[in-house]
């Protein structure tokens, strides 16, 4: 007979205390959880809540009349109009590009796929100031196409087209980057089934692909719009800071602050801050739908 293996001695546990291996990974002492929550709240208070409250406080510090006068100033109205135009042009363009790029990357295999993904992420790795400088070197008077544009009386730099181009560049990854992971998780099976049943390309897109990604698409559009309205670096380079002509809202705020017109600067800043708050609320609502959609898309894969 084999020698019996002696049983390991049982380590007595304190009554009511479970082994550490049976405790949840997040079952930390109460003081640890409370300390982490307190640190997070302090960080948010000093770096988010306090500056946000300060913006609105300074905006209304001298009264509602001064606040409204700063917003209806002709230069402020022009800055608001330029910001809206830049966002209104760049967001639809990036929406079309984002959907096309995401569909191409997620549904098809082709040479150069990784190169396309790298190019989509390029604005995340390049400084906006560098991006603006590139447009100046290309379309400026001393740039590659400067003389040709001047001969045809076309002005890109220090004009609205340059502002739109710079805004499009810094915002075009947002829609594509929201759609690509979701489309990859969903796979091409539903489109293939629609194709087998006789659906055309447009029918397949409008009735199968788009309904499955509509919340992620809306989420990407919200982020793209927020980035477009708040862009400073690239627009600052290509706009020329011409007051009353090429200043967007962030640039107008900078000029007012440098001229010690603090009430007017904070008034315009409060308008941007209000748009940011609205964006955050919409982002949160859409984010919940996107998470639900991603979980629903992952269930078939888990079952397989």
MITI-574124 format. One record per residue (C-alpha): residue in three letters; x, y, z negated. Coordinates in Angstrom, 3 decimals. Layout:
N
<site "ALA"; <X; Y; Z>> ...
//
This chain:
304
<site "UNK"; <0.000; 0.000; 0.000>> <site "UNK"; <1.072; 3.504; 0.731>> <site "UNK"; <1.937; 5.721; -2.136>> <site "UNK"; <-0.958; 8.012; -2.920>> <site "UNK"; <-0.315; 11.676; -2.377>> <site "UNK"; <-0.684; 13.467; -5.667>> <site "UNK"; <-3.462; 16.006; -5.720>> <site "UNK"; <-2.447; 19.646; -5.876>> <site "UNK"; <-3.225; 21.214; -9.227>> <site "UNK"; <-6.227; 23.457; -9.186>> <site "UNK"; <-5.476; 27.047; -10.115>> <site "UNK"; <-8.126; 28.236; -12.525>> <site "UNK"; <-9.934; 31.351; -11.433>> <site "UNK"; <-11.341; 34.042; -13.605>> <site "UNK"; <-15.089; 33.543; -13.955>> <site "UNK"; <-16.986; 35.409; -11.262>> <site "UNK"; <-13.925; 36.062; -9.065>> <site "UNK"; <-13.829; 34.399; -5.632>> <site "UNK"; <-10.570; 33.346; -3.967>> <site "UNK"; <-8.932; 36.099; -1.964>> <site "UNK"; <-9.253; 34.079; 1.236>> <site "UNK"; <-13.015; 34.011; 0.810>> <site "UNK"; <-13.349; 37.751; 0.359>> <site "UNK"; <-14.189; 39.950; 3.297>> <site "UNK"; <-11.306; 41.780; 4.924>> <site "UNK"; <-12.929; 45.109; 4.100>> <site "UNK"; <-13.809; 44.231; 0.515>> <site "UNK"; <-11.484; 46.775; -1.029>> <site "UNK"; <-11.760; 48.342; -4.464>> <site "UNK"; <-14.264; 51.162; -4.774>> <site "UNK"; <-11.567; 53.762; -5.441>> <site "UNK"; <-9.819; 52.899; -2.180>> <site "UNK"; <-12.991; 53.304; -0.123>> <site "UNK"; <-13.897; 56.552; -1.852>> <site "UNK"; <-10.387; 57.934; -1.386>> <site "UNK"; <-10.410; 57.161; 2.340>> <site "UNK"; <-13.851; 58.743; 2.743>> <site "UNK"; <-12.716; 61.817; 0.811>> <site "UNK"; <-9.591; 62.202; 2.981>> <site "UNK"; <-11.664; 61.882; 6.161>> <site "UNK"; <-14.199; 64.464; 4.952>> <site "UNK"; <-11.443; 66.882; 3.925>> <site "UNK"; <-9.770; 66.507; 7.310>> <site "UNK"; <-13.044; 67.131; 9.156>> <site "UNK"; <-13.839; 70.097; 6.910>> <site "UNK"; <-10.526; 71.883; 7.449>> <site "UNK"; <-10.054; 71.115; 11.131>> <site "UNK"; <-13.645; 71.012; 12.425>> <site "UNK"; <-16.394; 72.332; 10.168>> <site "UNK"; <-14.594; 75.370; 8.725>> <site "UNK"; <-13.370; 76.678; 12.136>> <site "UNK"; <-16.820; 76.093; 13.632>> <site "UNK"; <-18.536; 78.009; 10.835>> <site "UNK"; <-15.894; 80.751; 11.102>> <site "UNK"; <-16.626; 81.214; 14.814>> <site "UNK"; <-20.343; 81.809; 14.233>> <site "UNK"; <-19.686; 83.915; 11.123>> <site "UNK"; <-17.309; 86.230; 12.968>> <site "UNK"; <-19.650; 86.377; 15.956>> <site "UNK"; <-22.573; 87.679; 13.874>> <site "UNK"; <-20.457; 89.595; 11.349>> <site "UNK"; <-21.272; 93.009; 12.835>> <site "UNK"; <-24.911; 92.262; 13.523>> <site "UNK"; <-27.092; 90.784; 16.217>> <site "UNK"; <-26.952; 93.950; 18.349>> <site "UNK"; <-23.170; 93.769; 18.686>> <site "UNK"; <-23.428; 90.048; 19.391>> <site "UNK"; <-25.951; 90.495; 22.196>> <site "UNK"; <-24.062; 93.479; 23.616>> <site "UNK"; <-20.942; 91.324; 23.956>> <site "UNK"; <-22.870; 88.646; 25.844>> <site "UNK"; <-24.595; 91.034; 28.275>> <site "UNK"; <-21.393; 92.898; 29.081>> <site "UNK"; <-20.787; 92.776; 32.872>> <site "UNK"; <-17.389; 91.103; 32.471>> <site "UNK"; <-18.860; 88.510; 30.110>> <site "UNK"; <-21.745; 87.793; 32.479>> <site "UNK"; <-19.309; 87.313; 35.347>> <site "UNK"; <-17.185; 84.974; 33.230>> <site "UNK"; <-20.271; 82.948; 32.332>> <site "UNK"; <-21.319; 82.815; 35.979>> <site "UNK"; <-17.875; 81.647; 37.149>> <site "UNK"; <-17.800; 78.968; 34.458>> <site "UNK"; <-21.226; 77.680; 35.445>> <site "UNK"; <-20.314; 77.687; 39.153>> <site "UNK"; <-17.068; 75.793; 38.531>> <site "UNK"; <-18.911; 73.183; 36.468>> <site "UNK"; <-21.830; 72.998; 38.924>> <site "UNK"; <-19.462; 72.226; 41.807>> <site "UNK"; <-16.907; 69.990; 40.077>> <site "UNK"; <-19.344; 67.752; 38.185>> <site "UNK"; <-21.341; 66.547; 41.252>> <site "UNK"; <-18.106; 66.007; 43.215>> <site "UNK"; <-16.614; 63.968; 40.401>> <site "UNK"; <-19.880; 62.078; 40.003>> <site "UNK"; <-19.759; 60.939; 43.642>> <site "UNK"; <-16.053; 60.126; 43.439>> <site "UNK"; <-16.401; 58.349; 40.092>> <site "UNK"; <-19.220; 56.097; 41.268>> <site "UNK"; <-17.442; 55.253; 44.533>> <site "UNK"; <-14.093; 54.575; 42.831>> <site "UNK"; <-15.646; 52.504; 40.040>> <site "UNK"; <-17.690; 50.429; 42.483>> <site "UNK"; <-14.631; 49.849; 44.676>> <site "UNK"; <-12.356; 48.872; 41.770>> <site "UNK"; <-14.850; 46.761; 39.838>> <site "UNK"; <-16.520; 44.898; 42.697>> <site "UNK"; <-13.666; 44.304; 45.161>> <site "UNK"; <-10.074; 43.045; 45.210>> <site "UNK"; <-7.689; 44.843; 47.557>> <site "UNK"; <-4.061; 45.854; 47.881>> <site "UNK"; <-3.290; 49.105; 46.107>> <site "UNK"; <-5.939; 48.661; 43.428>> <site "UNK"; <-3.485; 49.383; 40.610>> <site "UNK"; <-2.211; 52.423; 42.488>> <site "UNK"; <-5.755; 53.808; 42.669>> <site "UNK"; <-6.219; 53.235; 38.932>> <site "UNK"; <-2.956; 55.075; 38.263>> <site "UNK"; <-4.010; 58.017; 40.419>> <site "UNK"; <-7.334; 58.242; 38.590>> <site "UNK"; <-5.462; 58.549; 35.283>> <site "UNK"; <-3.044; 61.143; 36.664>> <site "UNK"; <-4.832; 64.219; 35.196>> <site "UNK"; <-4.563; 62.622; 31.736>> <site "UNK"; <-0.772; 62.491; 31.982>> <site "UNK"; <-0.070; 65.774; 33.813>> <site "UNK"; <-0.284; 69.076; 31.983>> <site "UNK"; <-3.133; 71.275; 33.282>> <site "UNK"; <-0.638; 74.130; 33.653>> <site "UNK"; <1.473; 71.976; 35.974>> <site "UNK"; <-1.649; 71.087; 37.958>> <site "UNK"; <-2.465; 74.764; 38.393>> <site "UNK"; <1.117; 75.509; 39.441>> <site "UNK"; <0.912; 72.765; 42.101>> <site "UNK"; <-2.115; 74.489; 43.655>> <site "UNK"; <-0.256; 77.799; 43.636>> <site "UNK"; <2.701; 76.193; 45.423>> <site "UNK"; <0.356; 74.698; 48.027>> <site "UNK"; <-2.207; 77.465; 48.624>> <site "UNK"; <-0.400; 80.585; 47.365>> <site "UNK"; <0.976; 83.264; 49.680>> <site "UNK"; <4.439; 81.685; 49.426>> <site "UNK"; <3.077; 78.137; 49.510>> <site "UNK"; <2.821; 75.516; 52.224>> <site "UNK"; <-0.460; 76.806; 53.651>> <site "UNK"; <-0.172; 80.389; 52.433>> <site "UNK"; <0.539; 82.045; 55.774>> <site "UNK"; <-2.134; 80.046; 57.601>> <site "UNK"; <-4.760; 80.902; 54.976>> <site "UNK"; <-3.769; 84.571; 55.094>> <site "UNK"; <-4.027; 84.663; 58.875>> <site "UNK"; <-7.563; 83.268; 58.685>> <site "UNK"; <-8.490; 85.572; 55.776>> <site "UNK"; <-9.114; 82.651; 53.435>> <site "UNK"; <-8.254; 83.192; 49.788>> <site "UNK"; <-7.856; 80.186; 47.509>> <site "UNK"; <-5.509; 81.246; 44.736>> <site "UNK"; <-6.739; 84.076; 42.486>> <site "UNK"; <-10.252; 83.398; 43.756>> <site "UNK"; <-13.199; 81.091; 43.114>> <site "UNK"; <-11.988; 78.219; 45.371>> <site "UNK"; <-8.793; 77.878; 43.348>> <site "UNK"; <-10.763; 77.801; 40.085>> <site "UNK"; <-13.024; 75.079; 41.469>> <site "UNK"; <-10.074; 73.014; 42.757>> <site "UNK"; <-8.293; 73.197; 39.416>> <site "UNK"; <-11.471; 72.250; 37.557>> <site "UNK"; <-12.116; 69.295; 39.859>> <site "UNK"; <-8.584; 67.999; 39.313>> <site "UNK"; <-8.644; 68.057; 35.516>> <site "UNK"; <-12.120; 66.499; 35.276>> <site "UNK"; <-12.271; 63.800; 37.951>> <site "UNK"; <-11.184; 60.812; 35.746>> <site "UNK"; <-14.076; 61.079; 33.280>> <site "UNK"; <-16.923; 59.566; 35.301>> <site "UNK"; <-14.791; 56.829; 36.864>> <site "UNK"; <-13.241; 55.813; 33.540>> <site "UNK"; <-16.665; 55.401; 31.939>> <site "UNK"; <-18.039; 53.278; 34.772>> <site "UNK"; <-15.093; 50.985; 35.564>> <site "UNK"; <-15.088; 48.895; 32.328>> <site "UNK"; <-18.870; 48.472; 32.390>> <site "UNK"; <-18.967; 47.445; 36.048>> <site "UNK"; <-16.107; 45.011; 35.506>> <site "UNK"; <-17.945; 43.446; 32.572>> <site "UNK"; <-21.130; 43.090; 34.606>> <site "UNK"; <-19.369; 41.433; 37.531>> <site "UNK"; <-20.578; 41.238; 41.149>> <site "UNK"; <-23.147; 38.471; 40.641>> <site "UNK"; <-26.241; 40.673; 40.696>> <site "UNK"; <-25.120; 42.518; 43.821>> <site "UNK"; <-24.315; 39.221; 45.530>> <site "UNK"; <-27.749; 37.857; 44.642>> <site "UNK"; <-29.410; 41.008; 46.022>> <site "UNK"; <-27.372; 40.679; 49.194>> <site "UNK"; <-28.401; 37.038; 49.632>> <site "UNK"; <-32.046; 38.064; 49.251>> <site "UNK"; <-31.676; 40.464; 52.143>> <site "UNK"; <-31.076; 43.815; 50.423>> <site "UNK"; <-29.158; 46.430; 52.357>> <site "UNK"; <-26.177; 48.264; 50.914>> <site "UNK"; <-28.226; 51.290; 49.828>> <site "UNK"; <-31.004; 49.100; 48.376>> <site "UNK"; <-28.424; 47.135; 46.439>> <site "UNK"; <-26.903; 50.338; 45.090>> <site "UNK"; <-30.147; 52.139; 44.139>> <site "UNK"; <-32.036; 49.127; 42.756>> <site "UNK"; <-29.283; 46.993; 41.208>> <site "UNK"; <-25.997; 48.815; 40.601>> <site "UNK"; <-27.203; 52.276; 39.579>> <site "UNK"; <-29.880; 51.142; 37.060>> <site "UNK"; <-27.289; 48.967; 35.320>> <site "UNK"; <-24.835; 51.840; 34.813>> <site "UNK"; <-27.126; 54.861; 34.483>> <site "UNK"; <-26.372; 55.509; 30.795>> <site "UNK"; <-22.619; 55.169; 31.235>> <site "UNK"; <-22.889; 57.460; 34.265>> <site "UNK"; <-24.765; 60.076; 32.240>> <site "UNK"; <-22.185; 59.772; 29.466>> <site "UNK"; <-19.357; 60.404; 31.922>> <site "UNK"; <-21.186; 63.391; 33.424>> <site "UNK"; <-21.628; 64.936; 29.961>> <site "UNK"; <-17.909; 64.580; 29.188>> <site "UNK"; <-16.985; 65.909; 32.632>> <site "UNK"; <-19.209; 68.970; 32.197>> <site "UNK"; <-17.814; 69.710; 28.736>> <site "UNK"; <-14.240; 69.517; 30.055>> <site "UNK"; <-15.086; 71.710; 33.041>> <site "UNK"; <-16.566; 74.498; 30.926>> <site "UNK"; <-13.731; 74.479; 28.408>> <site "UNK"; <-10.785; 74.205; 30.821>> <site "UNK"; <-8.107; 76.823; 30.211>> <site "UNK"; <-4.603; 75.816; 31.365>> <site "UNK"; <-5.058; 75.013; 35.063>> <site "UNK"; <-7.667; 77.734; 35.584>> <site "UNK"; <-5.425; 80.253; 33.842>> <site "UNK"; <-2.679; 79.667; 36.421>> <site "UNK"; <-4.816; 79.776; 39.577>> <site "UNK"; <-7.182; 82.576; 38.510>> <site "UNK"; <-4.635; 85.349; 38.018>> <site "UNK"; <-6.535; 86.703; 34.984>> <site "UNK"; <-8.233; 89.392; 37.085>> <site "UNK"; <-10.725; 90.948; 34.727>> <site "UNK"; <-14.234; 91.132; 36.092>> <site "UNK"; <-13.329; 88.926; 39.073>> <site "UNK"; <-11.648; 85.604; 38.237>> <site "UNK"; <-11.984; 85.171; 34.480>> <site "UNK"; <-13.942; 82.193; 33.185>> <site "UNK"; <-15.303; 82.114; 29.643>> <site "UNK"; <-12.118; 80.751; 27.974>> <site "UNK"; <-9.978; 83.323; 29.802>> <site "UNK"; <-12.389; 86.125; 28.933>> <site "UNK"; <-12.228; 85.133; 25.274>> <site "UNK"; <-8.425; 85.294; 25.358>> <site "UNK"; <-8.432; 88.777; 26.872>> <site "UNK"; <-10.958; 90.101; 24.354>> <site "UNK"; <-8.977; 88.658; 21.450>> <site "UNK"; <-5.682; 90.092; 22.725>> <site "UNK"; <-7.376; 93.498; 22.969>> <site "UNK"; <-8.516; 93.209; 19.331>> <site "UNK"; <-12.186; 93.046; 20.315>> <site "UNK"; <-12.744; 90.295; 17.789>> <site "UNK"; <-16.525; 90.547; 17.555>> <site "UNK"; <-16.946; 90.246; 21.319>> <site "UNK"; <-14.380; 87.447; 21.530>> <site "UNK"; <-16.115; 85.400; 18.839>> <site "UNK"; <-19.515; 86.113; 20.401>> <site "UNK"; <-18.476; 84.524; 23.703>> <site "UNK"; <-16.660; 81.776; 21.788>> <site "UNK"; <-19.842; 81.005; 19.871>> <site "UNK"; <-21.601; 80.440; 23.191>> <site "UNK"; <-18.972; 77.862; 24.150>> <site "UNK"; <-19.177; 76.348; 20.677>> <site "UNK"; <-22.957; 76.064; 20.984>> <site "UNK"; <-22.560; 74.282; 24.315>> <site "UNK"; <-20.057; 71.958; 22.666>> <site "UNK"; <-22.513; 71.114; 19.886>> <site "UNK"; <-25.235; 70.357; 22.412>> <site "UNK"; <-22.757; 68.197; 24.301>> <site "UNK"; <-21.879; 66.288; 21.129>> <site "UNK"; <-25.522; 65.549; 20.405>> <site "UNK"; <-26.138; 64.357; 23.957>> <site "UNK"; <-22.882; 62.379; 23.852>> <site "UNK"; <-23.947; 60.601; 20.658>> <site "UNK"; <-27.386; 59.720; 22.025>> <site "UNK"; <-26.020; 58.428; 25.307>> <site "UNK"; <-23.158; 56.617; 23.557>> <site "UNK"; <-25.646; 54.511; 21.631>> <site "UNK"; <-27.339; 53.487; 24.862>> <site "UNK"; <-23.971; 52.710; 26.473>> <site "UNK"; <-22.974; 50.461; 23.565>> <site "UNK"; <-26.275; 48.634; 23.829>> <site "UNK"; <-25.781; 48.267; 27.581>> <site "UNK"; <-22.229; 46.923; 27.175>> <site "UNK"; <-23.389; 44.364; 24.626>> <site "UNK"; <-26.142; 43.231; 26.967>> <site "UNK"; <-23.621; 42.905; 29.792>> <site "UNK"; <-21.216; 40.900; 27.629>> <site "UNK"; <-23.822; 38.354; 26.527>> <site "UNK"; <-23.902; 36.434; 29.854>> <site "UNK"; <-20.100; 36.235; 29.810>> <site "UNK"; <-20.089; 34.897; 26.247>> <site "UNK"; <-22.727; 32.309; 27.128>> <site "UNK"; <-20.668; 31.145; 30.105>> 
//
